[in-house]
């Protein structure tokens, strides 16, 4: 949900930026921090005491305030003179209302309150003291200095995974698949674990300030990677495999390279994405050949996404490492890819992959699935290009 909403919010921001530039032409000062105190408040949201407080701050304070401000603007502005704004805002309002519905649906299904009256009341008061969403920017005063002057939230060492899931070392199976059923499972496990790629793209938005808007807009396509992960999870579920129990869900890329900074994860992701379109297009053909039409379609849409991501990744690399020329980008990317492959191979060779419990469960599930006729005719080749 969060990845999808980041993507929607980025499109909303892009529409508002575009319309603001229309109305201010020839001025191009849309990136000025005219709401400095409001921005300080937004920067402090991730410092909430709990995940539930963080989510409540967004969905019970900030987004409702945005909705109210947009509706007020629609009511007070001329629908003919300002028709382009109305067109954009009506879509934004509709999608923000859908976001609220999404949140309430998930909140109800989890059984968690996601409500903290004191915290929400406090945020409402800071927001109002800072001028609100659509008011003039205000200094909220000394009362809120302890809150607004806190150190910014720091990204964690790795993305969290459900505590009920089996602990895991890596997502790459320690052997090649024996048949097409296992081959389908291997591909789906790789898909499911693309959560790390979504987390990496989202981390870029938080980690790097004052970048050109188009970089943040492109990074918001972190939702693509979450879609890929959901593709894999859905296919595995259809084969009777339970997420995090029958197969690993682990941020192994972050666990291996996070200490070197988000830039290293960006390099690794870019290197793997470069091989994505060819790799996934071949998988599409292989899965189609054994009548795994869902898997083939997933891989088809996946590589279409990856083709655009390569361009996004290169733009980000040039911005994060401005002193690097093309050759250095290639060399650094290849070094990190080689190290990643070596890490996988070492754990496989030394038996420290932690896959035993998953492999036994996968093999048991695979035996229950009907094996296609072509299983015995297939010669599998090792694949080390995984994401």
N, C-alpha and C positions, 0 to 999 in steps of 0.2 A: 504494500500500500504506500509506504513512504517513498519508495523509488518512483512509483507511478506519479505520485503527487509532486515530487521534485520536478519531474519532466513537465507536468501540466503547469506548474507555477512558473517555470522558465519560459514557456510559451506565452503565458499571461504577461510576464515582465517584458518580453520582446515586443508584444503588441503595444503595450503602454509606452515603451520607449519610442517605437516607431511613430505612434500618434503624437507624442510630445514633440518629437523632432519636426513633424509636419507643421504643428502649430507655432513653433518657435523659429522656423526657418527665417534667416540663414544662421541663427544661433545653433551651436552644437554642444551646449553645456549640460546635456542631460546626465552626464556622469558626475557632476559636482555633488558633494555630500551636503545637500541643502537641508537634509533631515538628520543632522549629526547625532542629536540626542536619541532620536528614535532608533537609529542604527546601533547606537551603544546598547540600547535595550535588547534589540534582536540578537546582538552578539552574546549577550549574557544568558539567553534562554537555555543553551546546552549545559549551563552550570547548575541546572536544577538538581535537587537532592536525589531524585530517582528518575528512572525512565518514564514512569507514569506521570510524574510532575512535568517532565519535558513535553510529553505528548499532550497533556492537558493544557499546557501553556499555549501550544500551537492551535489546537482544535477547539478549545473552549474560551480562548481570549483573543489571540491574534487573528485567526481566520474569520471569526464572527465580526470582529471590528472591521476587517477588510470588506466583508460583504455589506455591512451597514454603510460604509463610506461610498462604495460603488453604487449602491442603490440610491443613496442621497444625491450623488452626482447625476445619475440618470433622471431623477425626479426634477432637479433644479435646472438642467441644461436643455437647450433647444433640440428636439429630436430631428429637425431638418438641418439647421445650421451645423450641428455637431453630429451628424449622422454617422460618420466613420467611428467616432468615439463610442456611440451607442451600440454600433455593430460589435465592436470589440468587447465592450463591457457586458453586453448581454451574454456573450459566450463565456466570459470569465465568471459572471455571476452564476450561470447554470452549472459550470464545472466546479466552482467552489461549493455550491450547495450539494453537488454529488459527492464531493470530498467529505463533507460533513456526514452525509448518509453512510459513506464507506466506513468512516471512523466509528459511527454509532453502531453499525452492524458488527464490526470486529470487537468493539468494546463489549457489546452484549454477549457475543459468542465466547469471549474469554472469561466472563464472569467477574472481571475486575472493574472497580469503580472508575478508575482514571479521573478521579476528582479529588481536589484538595481545596476546600473553600478558602482557607487562609492564603494559600499560595496564589490562587486565581484572583482573589480580591486585591492582593498586593500588586500583581501584574497589571490589573486594571488601573490601579492608582498610579503606577509608574507611567503607564501608557498615556493616561490623561494628563499627567504633569509634564510629559514630554511633547504635548501638542496633539496627541492622538494620531490617527492614520492620515487624516486630511486637514489637520489644522497647521498653523504656523509652528515651526520648530521652536521649542521652549527649553530653557534650562530648568530641569525639574527641581533644582535646589539641593541644599546640603543634606536634606533628609534621605536622599537616595544615593548619595556619594558612596557609602559602603557597598551597595549593591552594584552600581554601575562601574566602579573602579576596580572590581576584582580582576585577577588575571584571567585571560581568555581560556576557554576550554581547550584541553589538549587531546588530540586524537589518541585512541588506545593503541596498544601494541598489536592487537589483532581484533577482528570483528567477533562479537560474541556468537555462540551457538547454543541451542537449547540444552539446558543442563541435564535433561532426561536422555539425551542421545549418548550413544556409545562413544567413549574417548577414541580419538583417531590420530594417526601420524600423518597420513597422506591419502589422497583420493585415487592415485594411480594403482590399479591392481598389479600384483607382483608377477603375474604371468600373462601370456597371451590367451585370448579366448579359445576354447576348444571347439566351439560350434557357433552357428549363427545366433542362437538364443543368447549365449554369453556375449557375443559381439554386440548385439543390441543393448544388452545391459551395460557393457563397458562404455559405450557411446553415451548412454543416458546418464550414467554416473558422472562422466566428465561434464555433461551439460548442467546437471544439478549443482555442481560445485562452482559454477561461474558466478555464484554470489560474491566471491572475492573480487571479481572484475567490476561488479557494480559498486562494491565498497571502495575500490580504488578510484574510480571515476568521481564518486561523490566526495571522497577525501580531498581531491584536487581543489574542489570548490572552497572547502574550508581552509585548506593549508596555505593557499597562495592568494594574497591580497593584491588589489590594484592591477589586475590583468585586464586585457581588452574583453569587452562584453562577450564577443563571439566565443571565446574560450569557455566561459562559464555556461553559455547556452549549449555548447557541444557536450560539455561534461555532464550536463543534465540528462543526456542520453544514457546515463547509468541504468535507466529503466530497461533499455535493450538487454543488458546483461542479466537483469533480474528476470526478464521474460525468458531468456535462454535457460536460466536455472529452473524456472517453473515448468518449462517444456520437459526437461529431464525428469523432474519430480513426478509430473503427471504420467509420463510413460512408464516409469518404474512402478508407480502405484497401480497402473493397469496390469502389470505383470505380477502383482502381489508382493512387491517389495516396499517395506516401510522406511520412510525417510529417517536417516540417522541411526536406525536400528539394524536394518539388513544391509545397509551400505554406508560408507563414511560420508559425513558432511564436516569438512575441516578447512580452516583458512591456512592451508599449508604454505601458500606463496607468501602471505604476510608473516607467518611464523618464521620463515627462512630469511626474508629480506627487509622486514619492516624497520629493523634497527638502523638501517642505512638511510632511512628517510623515505618519504612518499615519492621522491624523484626516482629512486631505485625501482619501486613498484611500477611506476609509470613506464620506465624503460622495459621492464620485463613484460608488462602487458602489451606494449607496442610491438615488441619482438614476436610474441605469440600471435598477436592479431595479424601480423604481416603474412603468416603462414595459414591463417584461418580460412580465407575464401577458397583456396585450392583444396585444403584438407577437408573442409565441410562439403564442398561440392562433390568430392569423391565419395564421402560417406553417404551423401544423398543417393548417389547411384547404387551403392552397395545395399543400402537399406531398401530401396525401391525394388531391387532384384529379388529380395526375399519377402516381398509383400509387407514390409513394415512401412506402410504408407504414412503413418503419423510421424515416425522418426525421420523419414525422407523429407516430409514437408517442413519439419522443424529445422533440419539442417539447411534446407533451401532458403528459408527466411533468415536463418542465422548468418550464412555467409553473405547475404545481401546487406545485413547490418554491419558485418565486419569490414566490408569494403569501404564504407563511409568512416568507420572508426579509425582506419589506418591514417586517413587525412587528419582527423581530429588529433590523434596521438602525435603526429609529426608536428602539428602546430603547437601543441603543449610542450613538446620537447624543446623546440626552438625558443620558447618563452622561458621555460624553467632553466635551461642551459644555454643562455644567449651567446656564450663564448665558443660554443662548439660548432665546428664546421660539419658538413655532411659526412665526411669520412669518419670523424670522431663519433658521431651519433651511431653510425653503422658498427664501428669497432666496439663501442661500449655496450651496445645492444647485444651483439654477438657474444661478448664475454659473459654477460649476465645469463643469456640463454644456455651457454655451455655449462655454466656453474649450476644452473637449475637442473639440467639433464644429469649432471654428475651427482647431484644431491639425490635425485630419484634412483639412479642406478646403484649408488652406494647403499641406500637403505634396502633396496631389493636384494643386492648381493649379500649384505651382512644379516639379512633376516630381521631387520629392525623396522620394517614397514608397518607393523601393527595391524596387518590385514587378516590374520588368521580367523578371527571370529566372523568377520564379514564374508570371507571367502567360503567358509563352510555353510553359511546361511544362503549365500547366493547360489552355490552349487545345489543345495537342497531345493530351492525355489525353481531353479532352471530345470531340474528333473521333472517337475510337475507340469511344465509347459510342453506343449506338443512341438517336436522338432521338425523343421521343414525338411523336405526331401534333399535339398541342395546342401545340407549340413556336411555330409561326408565328402563332398566334392570341392570344398573350399580350402585353399591354402592360405593361412593367415600370415601376414607380414608384421613385424614389430613396428609400433607407432610410438615415437617419443614426443611428438608434437602434441601436447595437451594444454588445455587452458583451465 
